[in-house]
């Protein structure tokens, strides 16, 4: 039986904070793998800045030499808006022998009561919450807490700075930065 962390997100773009979280959670919870699950179209946001293809390539280039880091395309293949419950049900169905842990930021911990079919989801999977600035991290749901060094970087901030023409190379893994520079 593998212990697998599911790390969903838009990854628009994937930045060093994403990979720091993945590495720390993998270590702290003795997870065999971390599956990055980029959304096609997130249910709680408008469309992504980068295309699905670009976000996928940036993730794949970054994780290709990282043992235990995998990009799972289930939501990209589904197209349209995806809800975590649908993704988790599909994954558990196809991997019934494995134990799954869904990794979320503290801001999403606060938002859990609004998730689609959250009670059903809580029965299928364990949650690991990562503290984030400006989140309360209060919930009635069973959430395991990950302690990750605080780095207040967001894809939103990076996109805003890119629009202003700033070079964000120290906020991004080298593979993401190189891809972005080559695709413009």
LINBELMO-V603433 format. One record per residue. RES is the residue in three letters. PSI is psi in degrees with one decimal (999 if undefined). NEAR is the number of other ideal C-beta (glycine too) atoms within 10 Angstrom. D_CENTER is the distance of its C-alpha to the mean C-alpha in Angstrom with 2 decimals. Layout:
res->{RES RES}
psi->{PSI PSI}
near->{NEAR NEAR}
d_center->{D_CENTER D_CENTER}
This chain:
res->{UNK UNK UNK UNK UNK UNK UNK UNK UNK UNK UNK UNK UNK UNK UNK UNK UNK UNK UNK UNK UNK UNK UNK UNK UNK UNK UNK UNK UNK UNK UNK UNK UNK UNK UNK UNK UNK UNK UNK UNK UNK UNK UNK UNK UNK UNK UNK UNK UNK UNK UNK UNK UNK UNK UNK UNK UNK UNK UNK UNK UNK UNK UNK UNK UNK UNK UNK UNK UNK UNK UNK UNK UNK UNK UNK UNK UNK UNK UNK UNK UNK UNK UNK UNK UNK UNK UNK UNK UNK UNK UNK UNK UNK UNK UNK UNK UNK UNK UNK UNK UNK UNK UNK UNK UNK UNK UNK UNK UNK UNK UNK UNK UNK UNK UNK UNK UNK UNK UNK UNK UNK UNK UNK UNK UNK UNK UNK UNK UNK UNK UNK UNK UNK UNK UNK UNK UNK UNK UNK UNK UNK UNK UNK UNK UNK UNK UNK UNK UNK UNK UNK UNK UNK UNK UNK UNK UNK UNK UNK UNK UNK UNK UNK UNK UNK UNK UNK UNK UNK UNK UNK UNK UNK UNK UNK UNK UNK UNK UNK UNK UNK UNK UNK UNK}
psi->{129.0 150.9 115.4 128.9 130.6 122.4 94.7 154.2 172.1 -33.8 60.1 67.2 167.8 133.7 177.2 -29.0 -39.9 -45.6 -30.8 -43.9 -48.9 -45.4 -44.0 -43.4 -42.1 -44.3 -51.1 -31.6 11.4 49.2 139.7 -36.7 155.9 123.1 116.6 125.1 91.6 137.3 151.2 -53.1 109.4 142.2 -19.7 9.8 165.8 -174.3 158.2 154.7 -48.3 151.4 162.7 -42.3 -43.8 -44.1 -40.6 -47.8 -40.1 -43.1 -47.8 -42.2 -34.6 -38.0 -7.4 -27.8 14.7 106.6 131.9 -4.4 125.5 143.0 122.3 122.6 16.1 -43.5 -31.8 -39.6 -31.4 -32.7 163.5 -166.5 139.4 140.6 144.5 -38.4 -43.1 -42.6 -47.6 -42.1 -43.3 -44.6 -46.2 -38.2 -41.0 -10.5 59.8 -18.2 -9.3 157.3 131.6 145.2 122.4 123.1 125.7 153.7 159.5 -32.3 -34.3 -26.7 -44.9 -28.7 -7.8 -40.9 -19.4 -2.7 146.5 121.3 48.6 -38.2 -40.7 -41.0 -40.3 -23.8 -20.3 -24.6 154.9 152.0 140.9 120.4 137.8 124.1 140.3 154.1 144.5 19.5 148.4 -27.7 41.0 132.3 156.5 -2.9 153.3 103.6 127.2 141.3 130.3 134.9 112.9 137.1 135.9 121.6 110.4 71.7 137.3 154.4 -34.2 -48.6 -45.1 -44.5 -43.3 -42.9 -37.6 -40.2 -29.4 -0.7 10.4 147.2 117.3 30.9 -27.9 -3.9 -11.1 146.3 150.0 -41.9 -37.4 -45.6 -46.3 -41.9 -46.6 -40.5 -35.0 -21.2 0.6 999}
near->{9 12 15 22 24 24 24 22 20 21 23 23 26 29 23 16 21 22 21 15 24 24 15 15 22 24 10 14 15 7 22 14 16 23 21 26 24 26 24 19 17 18 12 12 12 7 10 20 17 23 12 19 10 17 26 19 17 27 28 16 17 25 21 11 8 14 9 16 20 16 21 20 15 19 23 18 9 15 10 9 15 22 16 23 17 16 20 21 16 14 21 14 9 9 13 8 6 14 14 18 20 24 27 24 21 21 17 23 22 18 15 17 10 9 18 13 14 15 10 11 21 16 6 16 18 15 21 21 24 24 15 21 11 8 16 9 15 9 16 7 14 8 20 13 14 22 10 18 8 9 13 9 16 15 21 12 13 22 16 13 13 18 9 7 6 11 11 18 13 8 21 24 21 11 18 28 18 14 22 18 10 7 12 6}
d_center->{22.47 19.11 16.66 13.15 9.81 7.34 3.62 3.36 3.88 7.08 6.79 10.38 11.07 8.80 10.67 12.01 10.34 6.87 9.20 11.41 9.14 8.38 12.13 13.40 11.85 13.05 16.36 16.93 16.39 17.95 15.30 16.53 13.36 9.60 8.47 5.72 6.23 6.91 8.93 12.58 13.43 11.54 14.15 14.13 14.33 16.82 16.40 14.26 16.20 15.55 16.39 14.31 16.32 15.75 11.93 12.26 14.99 13.39 10.56 13.42 15.76 13.73 13.03 16.42 18.31 15.92 17.21 14.87 11.82 11.62 10.24 10.85 12.31 13.22 12.07 13.44 16.55 16.99 17.11 17.42 15.46 13.51 13.45 11.47 14.98 15.90 13.02 13.58 17.32 17.29 15.45 17.73 20.68 20.29 19.55 21.71 22.63 19.22 17.61 14.01 11.95 9.04 7.09 7.31 8.87 12.62 12.94 11.36 13.72 16.51 15.59 15.44 19.07 18.33 15.76 17.43 19.46 17.82 20.80 20.60 16.91 17.82 20.46 18.30 15.58 15.20 12.77 11.85 11.70 11.32 14.12 13.80 16.88 18.61 17.15 19.65 17.67 20.39 20.13 22.41 19.76 19.46 16.44 16.47 15.91 14.42 16.35 14.62 16.82 16.56 15.52 15.49 13.78 11.93 11.42 14.16 16.49 16.10 16.89 19.80 21.16 20.98 22.99 25.50 25.89 24.46 23.44 20.03 20.31 19.80 16.43 15.03 15.18 18.56 17.40 15.43 18.43 20.91 19.37 19.41 22.95 24.11 22.91 24.60}
